[in-house]
């Protein structure tokens, strides 16, 4: 009997322990929303972007400027050799070598043309000399004819009158032939001079062209124009010029020597945030290569025209940030993290944006004292929102929806007209902006109809 009682009481104890464990587990699983406090302090609205460092000023290392000359007809020239990017050079140090293949072919063609023109010039001089010699011989013969005609006239005094007139006419013919020969000779001389000058002009032009091309080819080895670090140049497509890249007379840049004492961060801001960014705004910056370092800067330029980047759906706007101070470790093409401070509010009350709920455009929060408080929102950033009316610093709020939210007492009805007034103002402002945008689009369309130019492009550009 005693043994049976022990078994019963042991079973009761086990059941009790199980019930306690289940109850404790259920109690542990009870949902408890996290509580946060409203804060007061400096509130900043920040636009975060990723940028790339570049020098504010660059000395361009260029191919010979003679490639732009009118007499030098060179197409695209490839870069045959180029020092590695980041090479530190002194003024006059070797930087690059251009491929001479196509230029040498052009030079050979010019030399052949020049030799052909030299031969043509010599033949023209010889032909002219022979032709003029023949004309001078004819003039001498005309002189003899005149002398013979004079003698015949003198000896005809004893001849009949008809015979005398015949000899006189022959003398006049000889004189006219002589005058015609003189005039013909003068015209032939002028003609010969013009022919020789034409060939000589072409020959001199070809000589100048040949000399200019030889001068350009002598400068196909490129040296540093100044001290600095060689940085590869990015062309219009964004590609860096390397060995094998091509240059032309329109774009002679082979590489650059950046001024590392003045650096910029080139970044892009999406079209949603670009209206917040203005020149002169402060920027906090970091460089991915040196995460332990921090820098400051200021927005220098904001583009007015959006562009579509590769692998991006939305349009973005280029923003240039000037880096404050100087640091020798900064190099072009380093990646930067930029925090553009577009606005700041002193002594603002702000809370995590997750604590704010909305119904029928009315915003409210759940306070730990059992109140559902209507609030008037102000500006917001990525994580927090300013509360202009409704709560105070230190108020405790639920970060997420609490249990049984219907038991919370609603307060702040007097703020509903303020919220609705704000909503009307925002709607009116948005409508005004849409109207302005439509008028601008209409204006661009009219200009396109009048000028035939694509939208956003001025006539003549």
Buried (B, 14 or more C-beta within 10 A) or exposed (E): EEEEEEEEEEEEEEEEEEEEEEEEEEEEEEEEBEBBEBBBEEBBBBBBBEBBBBBBEBBEBBBBEBBBBEBBEBEEBBBBEBBEBEBEBEEEEEBBBBBBEEBEEBBEEBBEBBEEBBEEBEEBBEEBEEBBEEBEEBBEEBEEBBEEBBEBBEEBEEBEEEEBEBBBEBBEEBBEBBEEBEEEBEEBBEEBEEBBEEBBEBBEEBBEBBEBBEEBBEBBBBBBBEEBBBBBBBEEEEEEBEEEBEBEBEBBBBBBBBBBEEBBBBBBBBEEBBEBBEEEBBBBBBBEEEEEEEBEBBBBEBBEEBEEEEEEEEBBBBBBBBBBEEBEEBBBEBEBBBBBBBEBBEEBBBBBEBBBBEEEEBBBBBBBEEBBBBBBBBBBBEEBBBBBBBBEBEBEBBBEEBEEEEEBEEBBEEBBEBBEEBEEEEEEEEEEEEEEEEEEEEEBEEBBEEEEBEEEEEEEE
